[in-house]
Amino acid sequence: MNQRLETSFTQKILSPLPGILLLTSVAVFSWFITPRLIALHPFMKSLNLSDFIIAIILGMVLCNTVGIHPVFKEGLKFSTTLTKTGIVVMGCKYSFAGLVKTGSEAIIIISIFLFSSALILMWLSRRLSMSPSLGACLAAGLSICGVSACVAIAPAVRAKNEDIAYTIAVVLMFGLLALFVFPFIGRWFDLSANQFGAFAGVGIVNSAQVLAAGFAFSNDAGVVAGVYNIGRVICLPLVVLMLAIMVAAEDAKVQSQLASTSKMRIIMDKFPVFVLGFLAVVLLNTFGFLSKAEAAMAGNFMNWCFLLGFSSIGLTTHLSDIKAAGFSGALIGFCVASVKAALALIVVLCFLR
């Protein structure tokens, strides 16, 4: 019995190692090659390349050409953990006063865009005769925080696997394009770091791509984008509850499931606990528990957490999944997400500095 437990424990420790080594190799290579690519030609510099974007692209190239052997897959499941760890450590970039200023702006703008886009998408899905569960998945994925929002809403509305796959495909399509287009737009309109962070935080639908685009623009923009991203995930439980109630009005099974579940329970289950870690680090920095040297080390650690996380995301992004959305999915996703991004740009140009 003890031998079996020891064997099982050893397998759990060793099985992720190949994948971790692979994503680390992609991250280190991206970090090494990016400044050399930028130095090749002025055109390369104009592409606004960053090691974060190179890591995602390189990972996708490997995934969709030679493929990823099953032995690596266990170690590639840590992308969310790595990016959330980076967000927690990002607290060292803020004092409490700075967070209140940026965070209050973020909550106001995010709340307006998030709830309105979710309601519009639910209305559109009904007009297009989609199933309520698919409409809810699209509304969550394209209004809150992409893939994680889709996964969060799925059990509450009894979504099918096809609904989830469809939504993720739409989210990934727009997000991959946004990684390259948003920094160009930011340079074109000469946006400040605060403006671009808000623009990316509102206009890009997937959390990881929000951060990647933000840091591709500048380090300060990435930090601001991270705060807007936190604002989105804080609202996640409320939007999940709102969409579940809307679907329950059309689906008796969802209505029965919702009636037997405490509304507060739904909110607590979906609450992003890592946000508390971020706030704890902000307070440590505010009260002087972190020296400048320690804050600098934490900043480097944050960058590597994001770089490793984005490498893992690239290595698990299958272009064949994106095809699953088809033309209608692409049309809905791009129209709604593009309008949302355009309105976000107008708001940051008019109201933020």
C-alpha positions in Angstrom: 0.0 0.0 0.0 2.8 2.4 1.0 4.7 1.5 -2.1 1.7 2.3 -4.3 1.2 5.7 -2.6 4.9 6.5 -3.1 4.7 5.5 -6.7 1.6 7.6 -7.2 3.2 10.6 -5.5 6.4 10.2 -7.6 4.3 10.2 -10.8 2.5 13.3 -9.8 5.8 15.1 -9.2 7.6 13.8 -12.3 4.8 13.8 -14.9 4.6 17.6 -15.2 8.4 18.0 -15.6 8.6 17.5 -19.4 5.9 20.1 -20.0 7.5 22.5 -17.6 10.8 22.1 -19.3 9.2 22.7 -22.7 7.4 25.9 -21.7 10.5 27.2 -19.9 12.5 26.6 -23.1 10.0 28.5 -25.1 10.0 31.4 -22.6 13.8 31.6 -22.4 14.2 31.5 -26.1 11.6 34.2 -26.6 13.3 36.4 -24.0 16.7 35.8 -25.7 15.6 36.3 -29.4 13.2 39.2 -29.1 15.7 42.1 -28.7 17.8 40.6 -31.5 14.8 40.5 -33.8 13.9 44.1 -33.0 17.5 45.1 -33.7 17.5 43.5 -37.2 15.5 46.3 -39.0 13.5 49.4 -38.2 10.4 47.5 -39.6 10.8 44.8 -36.9 10.8 47.6 -34.3 7.6 49.0 -35.8 5.9 45.7 -35.2 5.9 46.4 -31.4 7.1 42.9 -30.7 7.6 41.8 -27.1 8.9 38.6 -25.6 5.3 37.9 -24.4 3.9 38.0 -27.9 6.9 36.0 -29.3 6.3 33.3 -26.7 2.7 33.0 -27.7 3.5 32.9 -31.4 6.4 30.4 -31.0 4.2 28.1 -28.8 1.4 28.2 -31.4 3.8 27.4 -34.2 5.1 24.4 -32.3 1.6 23.3 -31.4 0.2 23.5 -34.9 3.2 22.2 -36.9 5.1 19.4 -35.2 2.5 19.1 -32.5 2.8 18.6 -28.7 3.5 15.0 -27.6 1.1 13.8 -24.8 4.1 13.5 -22.4 4.3 17.3 -22.3 0.6 18.0 -21.7 0.6 17.5 -17.9 3.1 20.3 -17.4 1.2 22.7 -19.7 -1.8 23.0 -17.4 -0.2 25.7 -15.3 -0.8 28.7 -17.6 -3.7 30.0 -15.4 -1.7 29.5 -12.2 1.3 31.3 -13.6 -0.6 34.3 -14.9 -2.5 34.6 -11.6 0.7 34.4 -9.7 2.1 37.2 -11.9 -1.0 39.3 -11.1 -0.6 38.8 -7.4 3.0 39.9 -7.5 2.0 42.8 -9.7 0.7 44.4 -6.4 4.3 45.5 -5.8 3.9 48.1 -8.5 1.1 49.9 -6.7 0.6 51.8 -3.5 -2.9 51.8 -2.0 -3.5 55.4 -3.1 -2.5 54.7 -6.7 -4.6 51.5 -6.7 -7.7 53.5 -5.5 -7.2 56.1 -8.3 -6.7 53.6 -11.1 -9.0 51.0 -9.7 -12.0 53.4 -9.3 -11.7 54.4 -12.9 -11.4 50.8 -13.9 -14.5 49.6 -12.0 -16.6 52.4 -13.4 -15.6 51.8 -17.0 -15.5 48.0 -16.7 -18.9 47.8 -15.1 -20.6 49.9 -17.9 -19.0 48.0 -20.7 -19.2 44.6 -19.1 -22.9 44.5 -18.2 -24.1 46.3 -21.3 -22.1 44.0 -23.7 -23.4 40.9 -21.9 -27.0 42.1 -22.2 -26.5 43.1 -25.9 -25.0 39.7 -26.7 -27.9 37.8 -25.0 -30.3 39.9 -27.0 -28.4 39.2 -30.3 -28.3 35.5 -29.5 -32.1 35.4 -29.2 -32.5 37.3 -32.5 -30.3 34.8 -34.2 -32.2 31.9 -32.6 -29.2 30.5 -30.7 -29.8 28.2 -27.8 -29.9 30.1 -24.4 -26.8 28.2 -23.1 -24.7 29.1 -26.2 -25.9 32.8 -25.9 -24.9 32.9 -22.3 -21.4 31.4 -23.0 -20.8 33.9 -25.8 -22.1 36.8 -23.6 -19.8 35.8 -20.7 -16.8 35.0 -23.0 -17.0 38.2 -25.0 -17.9 40.6 -22.2 -15.9 39.5 -19.1 -12.6 37.6 -19.3 -12.7 35.2 -22.3 -12.1 31.5 -21.8 -12.3 31.5 -18.0 -15.7 33.3 -18.0 -17.0 30.8 -20.5 -15.9 27.9 -18.3 -17.4 29.6 -15.3 -20.8 30.2 -16.8 -21.1 26.7 -18.5 -22.3 24.7 -15.4 -24.8 27.4 -14.3 -26.6 27.3 -17.7 -26.1 23.6 -18.5 -24.0 24.4 -21.6 -22.9 21.6 -23.9 -19.3 20.9 -24.7 -19.9 22.2 -28.2 -21.2 25.6 -26.8 -17.9 26.0 -24.8 -15.7 25.0 -27.7 -17.6 27.4 -30.0 -17.2 30.3 -27.6 -13.5 29.7 -26.9 -12.9 29.6 -30.7 -14.5 33.0 -31.1 -12.7 34.5 -28.2 -9.3 33.2 -29.4 -9.8 34.5 -32.9 -10.4 38.1 -31.8 -7.8 37.9 -29.1 -5.0 36.8 -31.4 -5.7 39.6 -33.8 -5.9 42.1 -31.0 -2.4 41.2 -29.8 -1.0 42.8 -32.9 -3.6 45.4 -33.8 -4.1 47.1 -30.4 -0.4 48.2 -29.9 -0.5 49.7 -33.4 -3.7 51.6 -32.5 -2.1 52.8 -29.3 0.9 54.2 -31.1 -1.2 55.7 -33.9 -3.4 57.6 -31.4 -0.3 58.3 -29.1 -2.0 56.8 -26.1 -0.4 57.2 -22.7 0.3 54.1 -20.6 -2.8 54.7 -18.6 -5.0 55.1 -21.6 -3.6 52.0 -23.4 -3.9 49.9 -20.3 -7.6 50.9 -20.0 -8.1 50.4 -23.8 -6.6 46.8 -23.7 -8.3 46.0 -20.4 -11.8 46.8 -21.8 -11.4 46.1 -25.5 -9.6 42.7 -25.4 -11.8 39.8 -24.3 -9.3 37.2 -23.0 -7.4 37.9 -19.8 -4.0 36.5 -20.9 -4.1 38.5 -24.1 -5.0 41.7 -22.2 -1.8 41.4 -20.2 0.3 40.4 -23.3 -0.9 43.3 -25.3 -0.5 45.7 -22.4 3.1 44.7 -21.7 3.8 44.7 -25.5 2.9 48.5 -25.4 4.9 49.3 -22.3 5.6 47.9 -18.8 3.4 50.6 -17.2 0.6 50.0 -19.7 0.8 46.3 -18.8 0.4 47.1 -15.1 -2.6 49.3 -15.7 -4.1 46.6 -18.0 -3.6 44.1 -15.1 -5.7 46.3 -12.8 -8.5 46.5 -15.4 -8.3 42.8 -15.8 -8.8 42.4 -12.0 -11.8 44.6 -12.2 -13.3 42.3 -14.8 -12.7 39.1 -12.9 -14.2 40.7 -9.7 -17.4 41.3 -11.7 -17.4 37.7 -13.0 -19.6 36.2 -10.2 -22.3 38.9 -10.7 -22.4 38.5 -14.5 -22.6 34.7 -14.1 -25.6 35.1 -11.8 -27.2 37.6 -14.1 -26.8 35.4 -17.2 -28.0 32.3 -15.3 -31.2 34.1 -14.3 -31.7 35.2 -17.9 -31.3 31.7 -19.2 -33.5 30.3 -16.4 -36.4 32.3 -17.9 -36.2 30.2 -21.0 -34.9 26.9 -19.8 -36.9 25.0 -17.2 -34.0 22.7 -16.2 -31.7 25.7 -15.6 -34.6 27.4 -13.6 -34.9 24.3 -11.4 -31.1 24.1 -10.9 -30.9 27.8 -10.0 -33.9 27.6 -7.6 -32.1 24.9 -5.6 -28.8 26.9 -5.4 -28.1 29.9 -3.1 -27.4 33.0 -5.1 -24.7 34.0 -2.6 -23.2 30.6 -3.1 -22.8 31.2 -6.8 -21.1 34.5 -6.1 -18.7 33.0 -3.5 -17.9 30.0 -5.7 -16.9 32.2 -8.6 -15.1 34.9 -6.6 -11.4 35.2 -7.8 -9.5 34.5 -4.6 -6.1 35.5 -6.2 -7.4 39.1 -6.1 -7.0 39.0 -2.3 -3.4 38.1 -2.8 -2.9 41.0 -5.1 -4.4 43.4 -2.5 -2.2 41.9 0.3 0.9 42.7 -1.8 -0.3 46.2 -2.5 -0.7 46.8 1.3 2.8 45.4 1.9 4.2 47.8 -0.6 2.1 50.7 0.8 3.3 50.3 4.3 7.0 50.0 3.3 7.5 46.3 3.9 9.1 46.0 0.4 12.4 47.8 -0.2 13.2 49.1 -3.7 15.5 46.2 -4.3 12.8 43.7 -3.2 10.2 45.4 -5.4 12.5 45.3 -8.4 13.1 41.5 -7.8 9.3 41.0 -7.5 8.9 42.9 -10.8 11.3 40.5 -12.5 9.5 37.5 -11.0 6.2 38.9 -12.2 7.6 39.3 -15.8 8.8 35.7 -15.8 5.5 34.4 -14.4 3.7 36.0 -17.3 6.3 34.9 -19.9 6.0 31.3 -18.7 2.2 31.5 -18.6 2.0 32.9 -22.1 4.4 30.2 -23.4 2.0 27.6 -22.0 -1.0 29.3 -23.6 0.7 29.3 -27.0 1.7 25.6 -26.7 -2.0 24.7 -26.0 -3.7 26.9 -28.7 -4.9 24.7 -31.5 -5.9 26.6 -34.7 -8.2 23.7 -35.5 -10.3 24.7 -32.5 -10.6 28.2 -33.9 -12.1 26.8 -37.1 -14.9 25.3 -35.0 -16.7 28.6 -34.7 -17.4 28.8 -38.4 -18.4 31.9 -40.3 -21.4 32.9 -38.1 -19.4 32.6 -34.9 -16.6 34.7 -36.4 -19.1 37.3 -37.6 -20.8 37.7 -34.2 -17.6 37.7 -32.3 -15.8 40.2 -34.4 -18.7 42.6 -34.8 -19.5 42.7 -31.1 -15.9 42.7 -29.9 -14.9 45.3 -32.5 -17.7 47.7 -31.5 -16.8 47.2 -27.9 -13.1 48.0 -28.6 -14.0 51.1 -30.7 -16.2 52.4 -27.9 -13.4 51.7 -25.4 -11.0 53.7 -27.5 -13.4 56.7 -27.6 -13.9 56.6 -23.8 -10.2 56.5 -23.0 -9.5 59.3 -25.5 -12.2 61.5 -24.0 -12.0 60.8 -20.3 -8.5 59.4 -19.4 -5.0 60.9 -19.6 
